[in-house]
Amino acid sequence: MVFNGKREDFLSNKENKHRFIGLLRDHLERQGCLTEQATADADLLIVQTAVTASECTPSPTVLVGDDTDLLVLLCFHSKSTTANLYFRPEPKHGAKHLPKCWSIALLRTALGPEVYNNVLFMHAVLGCDTTSGIYGIGKKAALKLMSTSAPFRGYAQVFSEPQSTKADIISAGEDALVALYKGRPGDKLDGLRLQNFHHKVIVSKSVVDPKVLPPTSAAAAFHSLRIYLQVQEWIGRTPMNPEDWGWSIQGGRYVPVLTDKDPAPTDLLDMVRCNCKTGCSTRQCTCRKHDFESSTGCGHCRGVCSNVKSVLDEDDDGILED
């Protein structure tokens, strides 16, 4: 059978993907190649295989791939005595030059132990294949903090420990994000989010996009749990149940739990606007009931009704008086 669609569509079907991997493995083994098939995180198996190969032969071992996760894992799992291990991205079709080949030993030396020992957390906290990216903050910011801030390295260490409690993980994750958003020690994300919102309202000429604000503490908690799960898997520890660590199953697939909080208090959600057709003159009006004036967001009156008080009067010249 011939499939004429896109590669992504074909591989998005789990059965197609498994059968394709099986066919590829059988073909390579018939050609005399040694193969291994991952039962969990394929990136971890690829890196472990490359590191083992580099330790068994003096010849250079080159891992070829396009995923940044592979380079990060090589930095963490290789040893400083391993001098013949390299990483090279897959050459792009039609490119005039070959991509840069990274010496893992030289890269580890340049980063230093403070960074490469915590590089898994640094990569996951700002977004990888299984964790969300943080808008407006790049890996360079985390790299600088990891190199210069002992407290930030302490937060990262919590995610490497196998016995860390969920409370410790959530607390360390929030503190790390506060540091990345340039908050002060002891600040909380909810307060920092409000502070940043106030500042942006003052200086912005347009509506403040929520994505430019720090996440809420509730959202960060689930983000931190997913980071811990991913870091532990990258380290190679015993598989953990994703549903205990910020994931849920919906429609037969794992999806991230974004938050366990409503977007606003229930009372506010219930009375954001009214749909009165009789002038908003009684307590049946949702706005009046909650002691709010009607607004332009209301369904019928659009803020022109008996539930709007005139605070300022105009003089004869049309100039507003205090």
N, C-alpha and C positions, 0 to 999 in steps of 0.2 A: 504494500500500500504506500502511496506517495502522499506526503503532507505538504501542501502548498502555502500554508499560513506562515506567521511569524514564529521565530524560534521561541520567543517568550511565551507565546500562546501554547506552543507544544509542551514546553517544560513546566508550565504552570499546572499541568495535570500530573499528579503524583505518580500515577501508574505509568504514564509515558516516561517520566523521568527515571523511575526505577528500571524499566525495561531497557531504556537507552544506555544507562550505566552498565547493566548486565551485558548487553551486546558489545559495548566498548571494551569492557574488561576481558571478555572471552576473545575478542579479536587481538588485543595486546598480548595476552598470554600465549596465543597461537604463534605470535611473532617472537616469542622468547622473552618477553618483558615480565618483570615481577610486578604484581599489582596488590594493592590493599584497598579494601572498601570500608569506609567509615560507618559506624553504627550510630555515632552522635555527631559532634562538631567536626566537619571535614577539615576545616582550616587547622585545627589542632593536630590532627593526624598527619596532615601534609607537612607541617612544621616539625613535628617530632621525627618524622621519617627523614627529613632533610638534615636535621641536627645529628641524628644517629649516623647517617651516611658520611657526614663530614668528619665524624670521630673515627670512622673505620678505614679511612683512606687519606693519604696525603694529597691526593688530587683535589682540585677545586670542586666544590659542590655548589651548584647554582639552582636556586628555586625561582622558577619563572611563573609569574602570576600578575594579575591586575588588581587584586584586592589589598587595600591598605592593611587590613587585619593581618595578613601574612607577614608583612614587614614588622608590624608591632609585636606579633608573637615570636618572631625570630629574635628580636631584641631582648625579649624577656627570657626565652628558653635556652638560648645559646650560652656558651661559657666564654669567659674572657680569654681562655687559652685556645679557643677555636679560631684559627686565623684563615681558614680556607673555605669559609661559608659566605655565599653571596646571594643577593636578591636582585632580580631584574624584571621589570614590567614586560609584558608581552609586546613585541613590536607592533606598531600600528600599521595597518595596510596603507601603502603609499607614502609612508614617512621617509624623509630623506636621510634621517640619522637614526641610529640605534638608540634605544632609551638608556638612561644612566644605569650602570651596574653598581649596586651598593655593597660595600664591604661591611658585613655585620660587626666584625671586630672593631673596625675604625669608627663605626657609628656608635657603638657602645662606649668607646673611649671618649668620643665627643660629647655624648649625653651625660656620662657620669653615673655612678650607682644610685644616686638620689632619684634620678629620672628613670633609668631602665628597670629598676626594681619596682617602680610604681606605674610603669607605662600602660599597663592593662586598664587600671582605673582611669588614668588620664585620657585614654582613647575612648572608653565607654561613657564617661560622664558627659562628653560633648557630642556623642552620637556615633554609632557604628551600625552594623547590619540589624541589630536587635534592640537598640536604644535610640531614643529621639535626639535629634540635634537641638542645640540651644541657639536660638536666633541671635545673630550679631556677635557671638563669641567664638573665636577660632581656636584651633589646637595650640597656636602660638601663645595665647594667653595662659593656657593651662601649663604649657612647657615652662614659661617664665615663673609662674607661681611654684611649680614643683621644684625648680632649681633654687629658688630664693626663700621660700616660706616653709619653715619647719612645721607650723600648725597644719598647712595644707597637706604636707606629706603624712602627717598623723591621721588626717581624715582618710587619706588613700589607704593607709595600712589597715584600717578597719575592714575594708572590702577584700583584703587578701587573707584575713584570718578565717579559718574554717569554723570557729566557734562563735563568731560575732552574733549577737542577738539582733532581732529586727529593730528593737528600740535604738540600739547603738548605730545600726546601719542608717536608719532614717535620720537620726540626729547628725551623724557625720556627713551624710549626703546634703542635708540642708546647709550645714556650716560651709561645706565646700562650694556650694552654689552661691551663697552669700559672698564668699571671698572672690569668686569669679565675677560677680556683679559689683565688685569694689565696695561692698558693705563693710561695716565696722564689726569687730568681734562682739558677739552677743546679739547682733541684729537677727531678725527673723524675716523670712521671705515675704510673708503677708505684709508686714510693715514696710519692708523695702519696696515692694510692689506699689503700695499706696504712695510712698514718698516719690518714687520715680514717675508715677502717674501725675502727681501734682506738678512736678517740675516740667514734664512734657506738655501739660496743658498750658502752662505759662508761656513756654517758648515756641510751641508748635503753631503753625498757621493752618493746620488741617486736623481732622479727627485723629486721635491717638489710636494706633493699631495695637490691639492687645498683645500681639506677638513680640513687640519690642520691650515689653515689661517682663520682669522676673516671673517665673511660675509661682503659683500658689504653693503653700506648704503641703497641702493635700496632694497636689499633682506631683510635687517633688518627692513625696514619700514613696509613691509607686514607682517613680523613675529610679529612685535609689535601690529599691528591691530588685528591679530588673538589672541594674548595674551589677549588684552583688551576684545574682545568678550567672550573668555572663562572665564576670571575672573568675568565679569559681570553676566554671566550665573550661575557660581558657587555661587555668592553672592545671586542670586535669583531674579535679577531685570527683568524688562519687556523684553520679547524676542526681539532680534534684527535681522535685515536682514543680514545673513552672507555675501551676495554679497557686502555689504558696508564695510566689515571688513576683507578683505584679502582672500576671497573665490570667485570662479566662478563656474558656472554649465557647465559641459562638459559631454555629453552622459547621461544626466539625473542624474548625481552625482556631489556633491560638491568636487572640487579639489582646493588645495591651489594655490594662485597666487604667484609665486616664485620671480618675479622681473618684472619691466617694462622697463629695460634697455637691450640693445643688449650686447652680450658677449664681443664685441670689437667695436671700431669705424667702421662705414661702409667702409671708405676708406681702413682701414687695412684689413677688411674681404674680400674686393674685390681684394686685391693685395697680399695676403699672399703668393701666388706662381703663377708661370706662367706655361703654357703648350706649349710654343713655340717649333716648329719643325725645325726652320730655323736659329738657332744660336743666337737668342735674340739680333739681331744687329739693330733693328729699334724700334721706339717708340710704335709699336704695341705690343711689349713685356710689359706685365703688370708690371714686376719688374722695367724695365728701365724707363717706363713712370712715376713711382713714385719715381725715383732716388734711387732705392734699387738694390743692386747687387743680381744676381741669387743665389740660395742656393741649398743645397742638397735636399730640400723639393720640388723643382720644378719638374713638370711632366716628362719632357724628358731630359733636359740637366743635371739635378742633380748637378747644380752648376759648370759644366765644359763647358764654352761657352765664347763668346766675352763680356759678361756683368759681368765678374769677373775680378777685378783688382788685380794684384800682389803687395802687400804692402811690403813684405819681400823677399830678395834674398838670395839664398844659396851660400856660398863660395865653394871653391874646396873641402873642407873637409866635406861638408854637414852640417856645423854648421850655424845656423841662426844668422845673424848679426843684430845689432840695426839699 
